[in-house]
Amino acid sequence: MVKTAQQTLAGWGNYPRVACEVARPETTKDLHALLTAQPDGGLLARGLGRSYGDPAVSDTGVVVDCTRLDCYRDFDPDTGLLTCEAGVSLEMILRDFAPRGFMPMITPGTKFVTVGGCIANDIHGKAHHVDGCFSQCTESFKILLADGRHLTASPTENADLYWANFGGMGLLGIITEATIRLRPIDTTFFRQRGITVPNLDALFDALDEYHHMPYSVAWIDSMATGADMGRGVLTVGDHATIRDLGHKQQRNPLAVSPPSPLVLPFEMPSGALNTTTIRLLNVVLEQVQKRASPISHYEGFFYPLDFIDKWNRGYGARGFCQYQFVVPMENGRQNVRELLEMVSTSGQAPFLNVFKKFGAERPETMLSFPFEGYTFAIDFPVRDGLQDLLRRMDQRVVQMGGRVYLGKDAFLERDLFEQMYPRLDQWRAIKAKYDPHNRFTSNLGRRLGLCD
Ligand SMILES: Cc1cc2nc3c(=O)[nH]c(=O)nc-3n(C[C@H](O)[C@H](O)[C@H](O)COP(=O)(O)OP(=O)(O)OC[C@H]3O[C@@H](n4cnc5c(N)ncnc54)[C@H](O)[C@@H]3O)c2cc1C
């Protein structure tokens, strides 16, 4: 019998906070036991809770913390194929496989995510235009279904179930293990370059000019408005070879780093992030980006935010939300400008703005977020009026032919969501086939009509 306990859970944004019944199974056998012990109750898998809003919380049924399902099953160094349990994190994979010359093929901006969470959100990284999403490196996975079956899903076996899980938000079953392709590497370092841009037009031009670079992401000063709007630094990069490294780095080209010793020990008062502190922090960020060294370890290149553990506490008790949208290339420049102007005239105080250009979408997926276009992620402290601003932005994003990333969402409403994802009906049919009684359910799922 797997025990459950009451716990208040939230996503990374600490908004909303939800009282949940939580279980922490150790094995797949425990998962089966949980499923049988809850013949009518809901279940929801949870990884490391790095999605921002309410995808990994549920105030009904049991939230199944999968982080103890963290065993490796098999690794083939000739192909780079790793089979592991779904609770294995990218941080573990880096720690254990980078010294052997491999790293995750696709990674988000934090390494503290599980393989199960990466599949459920079909996460993307800085190289989406070259490498695509996590679906691109996932050969197959095993999933425990509502009726107790434990199926393998791949592009050739239960293909509907396979594709529906990328962006499926954990609502089709519990992924227990996966086979993913790792990237062979010569070093754990990256060559990088920061290009300072004075405004939005220059940023778009720079993105076009450096489109051939595999990794690219721009940080934008969220407080720059008017003619300066879009001011920031575009960072582009590629994997470094041993010859690119300095003497000291060459002695340990596959170096991994220990966990960060820095932790934000408590929640900051909600007022700590005001326009003055945000302006100051943006100045610091700008200097850090501009002066980035030409060779960077993966920690600084992919995961600068992981440097301070629990940095999300900096937003205070009310929490924050990250709003990420993508709009098509066509009219992209003017549409992004309009959306940023909505933010700058709203009176809300965005903190971190990150900008990228996505490559083509994977047409077999149904709820995967990226498609070819411009994507912006904006952190907002939760304040009065934020929901209203985001609703207005959602409406414009829909009219522009865009969509919002569910992995970071806390506010989107069902009517607008239904207009954003054109293959939603196909996904709902697969949900009805594999989970007809809606056993897998979450707060996000109920809010958006993905489950009852
Ligand atoms: C600092 C930071 C930077 C980020 N950068 C990016 C980025 O660049 N690109 C990007 O795409 N995302 C990014 N994210 C979001 C993050 O990558 C995703 O939300 C990811 O899915 C979180 O993984 P997790 O293990 O924490 O999953 P959780 O947040 O715990 O869960 C996320 C979803 O996965 C489901 N799930 C988890 N485990 C399983 C399982 N075993 N079986 C079935 N479903 C499961 C849950 O039900 C939930 O719906 C970032 C987040 C942070 C905090």
The ligand as a Gaussian input file, in Angstrom:
#p B3LYP/6-31G(d) Opt

LIG

0 1
 C       14.066000      28.260000     -15.042000
 C       13.182000      27.502000     -15.979000
 C       13.473000      27.531000     -17.336000
 C       12.669000      26.837000     -18.235000
 N       12.988000      26.886000     -19.559000
 C       12.231000      26.219000     -20.452000
 C       12.570000      26.211000     -21.829000
 O       13.544000      26.834000     -22.259000
 N       11.792000      25.467000     -22.659000
 C       10.723000      24.743000     -22.218000
 O       10.069000      24.073000     -23.031000
 N       10.369000      24.739000     -20.926000
 C       11.101000      25.452000     -20.033000
 N       10.775000      25.413000     -18.699000
 C        9.616000      24.626000     -18.274000
 C       10.004000      23.165000     -17.936000
 O       11.004000      22.706000     -18.796000
 C        8.797000      22.254000     -18.146000
 O        7.695000      22.728000     -17.441000
 C        9.062000      20.797000     -17.753000
 O        7.998000      20.012000     -18.221000
 C        9.167000      20.619000     -16.233000
 O        9.505000      19.275000     -15.942000
 P        9.194000      18.684000     -14.495000
 O        9.849000      17.362000     -14.370000
 O        9.494000      19.684000     -13.469000
 O        7.624000      18.448000     -14.636000
 P        6.398000      19.021000     -13.739000
 O        6.436000      20.491000     -13.770000
 O        6.389000      18.351000     -12.418000
 O        5.191000      18.503000     -14.616000
 C        4.963000      19.064000     -15.879000
 C        3.919000      18.235000     -16.628000
 O        4.478000      16.955000     -16.892000
 C        3.597000      15.933000     -16.446000
 N        4.430000      14.803000     -16.015000
 C        5.502000      14.841000     -15.188000
 N        5.996000      13.586000     -15.042000
 C        5.224000      12.764000     -15.776000
 C        5.206000      11.351000     -16.013000
 N        6.093000      10.507000     -15.454000
 N        4.239000      10.844000     -16.826000
 C        3.323000      11.663000     -17.414000
 N        3.295000      12.993000     -17.227000
 C        4.225000      13.543000     -16.417000
 C        2.815000      16.575000     -15.299000
 O        1.565000      15.955000     -15.111000
 C        2.652000      18.007000     -15.808000
 O        1.548000      18.103000     -16.665000
 C       11.545000      26.097000     -17.765000
 C       11.247000      26.071000     -16.407000
 C       12.060000      26.762000     -15.515000
 C       11.728000      26.722000     -14.039000

